[in-house]
Amino acid sequence: MKRILSKVAIATVITGVSISVLADSAGGATSPTSGKASASFQWLGAVPVKPISGKFEIYNKGTVDFNNASLSFQESESEPGKYEISGSSVVSFGVRDVDSKKDAASFDYEVQRVRYSAGGFARPVNRTNPEFVVKAEDTVLVEGTPVSHKVGKAVNLTVATPNPTDVVRQGSDVIVTNAIIISNAKI
């Protein structure tokens, strides 16, 4: 059985609704001559997981809540006009038995559905040349590829830009999301 955890890394704390003005092809949504304006609305929430007796759950082993991680950006020195992540909160998780709360001795995990939003609607990262990647202990996780984990320390996740990217702009609200799938958990 696989269990899923969704996490969100938020560059700017979003409370309730996030509004971003999108540029249009006529020179920008804020242009007084364009006559057009648009806005994106986003609601962010988490559906509580209902534990199943005798099964496993993903739990937070760190200090950053799964839905409150943050990102910071800086303009690339090598490619002006493009940006790189200069800092990412570490999101730490473990897997344990729901009833006994005993940590799993081993489990496999994999990242799925890496998506981002940079002032608009969420879209999947480019699989060939990803705008953002999820890392575990500085190793890039490949979507759909399981990683074996033995008991001991937590799995520590961060978000990075493998290359300078032009999908973000100054003032953009950037959100990176993914799901973590757990399988083969054993006590």
C-alpha positions as CSV (number, residue, x, y, z in Angstrom):
1,M,0.0,0.0,0.0
2,K,1.3,3.5,-0.8
3,R,0.7,6.5,1.4
4,I,0.9,10.0,-0.1
5,L,2.1,13.2,1.5
6,S,1.7,16.6,-0.3
7,K,4.0,19.4,0.6
8,V,4.0,23.0,-0.5
9,A,7.0,25.4,-0.5
10,I,5.8,28.9,-0.6
11,A,8.1,31.8,-1.5
12,T,5.7,34.4,-0.1
13,V,3.4,33.4,2.7
14,I,-0.1,33.1,1.2
15,T,-3.0,33.5,3.5
16,G,-6.4,32.7,2.0
17,V,-6.2,34.2,-1.4
18,S,-3.2,35.1,-3.6
19,I,-3.8,37.6,-6.4
20,S,-1.2,38.0,-9.1
21,V,-1.5,40.3,-12.1
22,L,-0.6,38.5,-15.3
23,A,0.9,40.2,-18.3
24,D,-1.0,39.9,-21.6
25,S,0.3,40.0,-25.1
26,A,-0.8,43.6,-25.5
27,G,2.0,44.9,-23.3
28,G,1.0,44.0,-19.8
29,A,-2.0,43.8,-17.6
30,T,-1.1,47.0,-15.9
31,S,-0.7,49.0,-19.1
32,P,-3.3,51.8,-19.1
33,T,-3.8,51.4,-22.8
34,S,-4.4,47.6,-22.9
35,G,-7.8,47.8,-21.4
36,K,-7.4,44.3,-20.0
37,A,-6.6,43.0,-16.6
38,S,-6.5,39.5,-15.2
39,A,-5.9,37.9,-11.8
40,S,-5.3,34.4,-10.4
41,F,-6.9,33.3,-7.3
42,Q,-5.7,30.4,-5.1
43,W,-7.0,28.7,-2.1
44,L,-4.6,26.6,-0.1
45,G,-5.7,23.9,2.4
46,A,-4.9,20.4,3.5
47,V,-7.4,17.6,3.9
48,P,-6.6,15.6,7.0
49,V,-5.5,12.1,6.5
50,K,-7.6,9.4,8.2
51,P,-5.2,6.8,9.6
52,I,-6.1,3.2,8.9
53,S,-5.4,0.9,11.9
54,G,-2.3,-1.3,11.4
55,K,-1.0,0.9,8.6
56,F,1.7,3.5,8.2
57,E,1.6,7.3,8.2
58,I,4.0,10.0,7.1
59,Y,4.8,12.4,10.0
60,N,6.8,15.5,10.5
61,K,10.2,15.0,12.1
62,G,11.4,18.6,11.6
63,T,10.5,22.1,12.7
64,V,9.0,23.3,9.4
65,D,5.4,22.3,8.8
66,F,4.7,20.4,5.5
67,N,2.7,23.3,4.2
68,N,4.8,26.2,5.4
69,A,8.2,25.8,3.9
70,S,9.7,28.9,2.2
71,L,11.9,29.7,-0.7
72,S,14.2,32.6,-1.4
73,F,15.4,33.7,-4.8
74,Q,18.2,35.8,-6.3
75,E,19.0,37.0,-9.8
76,S,21.5,34.8,-11.5
77,E,25.0,36.3,-11.8
78,S,25.8,34.2,-14.8
79,E,22.5,34.8,-16.6
80,P,21.0,38.2,-15.8
81,G,17.2,38.3,-16.0
82,K,17.0,34.7,-14.8
83,Y,16.6,33.6,-11.2
84,E,17.9,30.8,-8.9
85,I,16.7,29.6,-5.5
86,S,19.2,30.9,-3.0
87,G,17.5,29.2,0.0
88,S,14.9,26.5,0.7
89,S,13.4,25.4,4.0
90,V,14.2,21.8,4.9
91,V,11.1,19.7,5.3
92,S,11.8,16.5,7.2
93,F,9.6,13.5,7.4
94,G,9.5,10.0,8.8
95,V,7.2,7.0,8.5
96,R,5.7,5.2,11.5
97,D,3.0,2.7,12.4
98,V,-0.3,4.4,13.1
99,D,-1.2,2.4,16.2
100,S,2.2,1.9,17.9
101,K,3.8,5.2,16.7
102,K,7.0,3.1,16.2
103,D,9.2,4.3,13.3
104,A,9.4,2.0,10.2
105,A,12.7,0.2,10.1
106,S,12.8,0.7,6.3
107,F,10.6,2.1,3.5
108,D,10.8,3.3,0.0
109,Y,9.8,6.8,-1.0
110,E,9.4,8.6,-4.3
111,V,8.5,12.0,-5.5
112,Q,5.5,12.5,-7.8
113,R,3.6,15.4,-9.4
114,V,6.2,18.2,-9.0
115,R,4.4,21.3,-10.0
116,Y,5.0,25.0,-9.8
117,S,3.2,28.3,-10.0
118,A,4.9,31.6,-10.6
119,G,2.1,34.1,-10.5
120,G,-0.4,32.0,-12.3
121,F,-1.9,28.5,-12.4
122,A,0.1,25.4,-11.4
123,R,1.9,23.5,-14.1
124,P,4.1,20.4,-14.1
125,V,7.8,21.0,-14.3
126,N,9.5,20.2,-17.6
127,R,10.8,16.6,-17.2
128,T,13.7,17.1,-19.6
129,N,14.9,20.5,-18.3
130,P,13.0,21.0,-15.0
131,E,12.5,24.6,-13.7
132,F,12.6,23.2,-10.1
133,V,13.7,20.0,-8.5
134,V,13.1,18.3,-5.1
135,K,16.2,17.1,-3.4
136,A,16.8,14.7,-0.5
137,E,20.2,15.2,1.1
138,D,21.4,17.2,-1.9
139,T,20.4,14.3,-4.3
140,V,17.9,15.2,-7.0
141,L,14.8,13.0,-6.8
142,V,13.5,11.7,-10.1
143,E,9.8,11.5,-10.4
144,G,8.5,7.9,-10.1
145,T,11.9,6.5,-9.1
146,P,11.8,4.9,-5.6
147,V,14.5,5.5,-3.1
148,S,15.2,3.0,-0.3
149,H,15.5,4.5,3.2
150,K,16.6,2.7,6.4
151,V,15.7,3.8,9.9
152,G,17.9,6.3,11.5
153,K,17.5,9.9,10.5
154,A,14.7,11.7,8.9
155,V,14.3,12.2,5.1
156,N,15.2,15.9,4.5
157,L,13.7,17.5,1.5
158,T,14.5,20.9,-0.2
159,V,13.7,22.6,-3.5
160,A,16.3,23.9,-5.9
161,T,16.7,25.3,-9.4
162,P,19.1,23.1,-11.4
163,N,19.7,26.0,-13.7
164,P,18.8,29.7,-13.8
165,T,15.2,30.0,-14.8
166,D,13.1,32.7,-16.5
167,V,9.7,31.3,-15.3
168,V,9.8,33.7,-12.3
169,R,9.9,37.4,-12.3
170,Q,10.5,40.1,-9.7
171,G,7.6,40.2,-7.3
172,S,6.2,36.8,-8.4
173,D,4.5,34.6,-5.8
174,V,6.2,31.2,-6.4
175,I,4.7,27.9,-5.2
176,V,6.4,24.5,-5.7
177,T,4.4,21.4,-4.8
178,N,4.9,17.7,-4.9
179,A,3.6,14.4,-3.5
180,I,5.7,11.9,-1.7
181,I,4.6,8.3,-2.0
182,I,5.7,5.7,0.5
183,S,5.7,1.9,-0.1
184,N,7.3,-1.2,1.3
185,A,7.3,0.1,4.9
186,K,8.3,-2.4,7.5
187,I,8.7,-2.2,11.3
